[in-house]
Amino acid sequence: MKLMSTNKVNYKKALNFGLLFYAIFMGVSGTISFAVLLFWVVPKDQISTILVPLFFIALFLYGSCAISILIRSKINKK
């Protein structure tokens, strides 16, 4: 049984995959969570009271996805 050598190429591939997987998974799961919250959990008359907290949660969630894509693009340029 031969172990896989850890070199820079394998590390770069794993990091690229991890960053892309994070962006896709968190983007899709965040969108589904917000849709469930807005359509089924929160009553229609209370949506205006939770818009600001939801905005900051969305900003953090989608911002981290964008940062992960930016980091991935910087890695691929080199």
Steps between C-alpha positions, in 0.01 A plus 500: 500500500654825388400823667432804287777753520399842623639750261404850401284393205282269709467765770396759241241266346354418840483866598336593169240228543434593863449867421269425209304243701461748786372774268249273326381318812464810717337700221240235428431415864476869592255567221286205601508609865396855415219375277370272775521780756321755284228277358418259783651593837456875541143634495433748219431791737838458677728489195574872519631463856756232413628641171804672654627190685437289190690753290807475724483120504475497120785749473723276710393180323526619141800719580692199625405315180628790291823515701552128449458542123740796501762300690452214255551731203820642656634147552422401140676807357837398641 
